[in-house]
Amino acid sequence: MKKIDVNGSNADPLYEYLKAEKPGLLGFKGIKWNFEKFLVDRDGKPYQRYSSLKTPGSLASDIETLLKKEPKTAAKEETKA
C-alpha cells in the first residue's frame, strides 16, 4: 500500500474512472475530502458515490441491494451453456 493521487494530472487511473462514472454534487469530478467513498458492483461498475460525511455503516442497505443482484458476467455464462 502506498499513497496515490486521486485528483490532478497524476491521478490513479482507477480514480479517474470512478470520478468519470460517478461525478459528485453538481457534476464535480474531483474528490473533495478524505473518506469519500465509491461502491462498485460485482461487475466492476460504479454504483454510487458517497460524501465523506456518510459513515460506512450507512451504506449497508445499498451493499445488501447489490449482493442480491445477479452478476451480469455469471448470467452471460449461463446463457452460453
C-alpha positions as CSV (number, residue, x, y, z in Angstrom):
1,M,0.0,0.0,0.0
2,K,1.3,3.4,-0.9
3,K,0.0,6.9,-1.3
4,I,-1.6,7.7,-4.7
5,D,-3.0,10.8,-6.2
6,V,-6.8,10.8,-6.7
7,N,-7.0,14.3,-8.3
8,G,-4.9,16.1,-10.8
9,S,-2.7,15.1,-13.7
10,N,-1.1,12.2,-11.8
11,A,-4.4,10.7,-10.5
12,D,-4.6,7.0,-10.4
13,P,-6.5,5.5,-13.4
14,L,-8.9,3.7,-11.1
15,Y,-10.0,7.1,-9.5
16,E,-10.2,8.7,-12.9
17,Y,-12.6,6.0,-13.9
18,L,-14.7,6.2,-10.7
19,K,-14.9,10.0,-10.9
20,A,-15.9,10.0,-14.5
21,E,-18.7,7.4,-13.9
22,K,-20.0,8.9,-10.7
23,P,-19.3,12.7,-10.6
24,G,-20.1,14.4,-7.3
25,L,-22.5,17.1,-6.4
26,L,-23.2,19.5,-9.3
27,G,-21.1,17.4,-11.6
28,F,-17.9,18.0,-9.6
29,K,-15.4,15.3,-10.6
30,G,-12.7,15.9,-8.1
31,I,-12.5,14.2,-4.7
32,K,-13.1,16.9,-2.2
33,W,-12.0,15.3,1.1
34,N,-10.6,12.2,2.7
35,F,-13.0,9.3,3.2
36,E,-15.2,10.0,0.1
37,K,-16.4,6.5,-0.9
38,F,-17.4,4.7,-4.1
39,L,-19.5,1.5,-4.1
40,V,-18.8,-0.8,-7.0
41,D,-20.9,-3.8,-8.1
42,R,-19.7,-7.3,-8.8
43,D,-19.1,-6.5,-12.4
44,G,-16.8,-3.5,-11.6
45,K,-19.4,-0.9,-12.5
46,P,-19.6,2.0,-10.1
47,Y,-23.0,2.0,-8.3
48,Q,-22.9,5.1,-6.1
49,R,-20.6,7.8,-4.8
50,Y,-20.8,9.0,-1.1
51,S,-19.5,12.0,0.6
52,S,-17.1,11.9,3.4
53,L,-20.0,12.6,5.8
54,K,-21.5,9.2,5.1
55,T,-20.4,6.5,7.5
56,P,-19.6,3.0,6.2
57,G,-22.5,1.6,8.3
58,S,-24.9,3.9,6.4
59,L,-24.1,2.1,3.2
60,A,-25.5,-1.2,4.4
61,S,-28.8,-1.1,2.5
62,D,-27.0,-0.3,-0.8
63,I,-24.5,-3.1,-0.2
64,E,-27.3,-5.5,0.6
65,T,-29.1,-4.4,-2.6
66,L,-26.0,-5.1,-4.7
67,L,-25.4,-8.5,-3.0
68,K,-28.9,-9.6,-4.1
69,K,-28.4,-8.8,-7.7
70,E,-27.2,-11.4,-10.1
71,P,-23.8,-10.6,-11.6
72,K,-24.0,-9.9,-15.3
73,T,-20.9,-11.9,-16.0
74,A,-22.5,-15.0,-14.5
75,A,-25.8,-14.5,-16.3
76,K,-23.9,-14.3,-19.6
77,E,-22.0,-17.6,-18.9
78,E,-25.3,-19.4,-18.0
79,T,-26.9,-18.3,-21.3
80,K,-23.9,-19.6,-23.3
81,A,-24.2,-23.1,-21.7
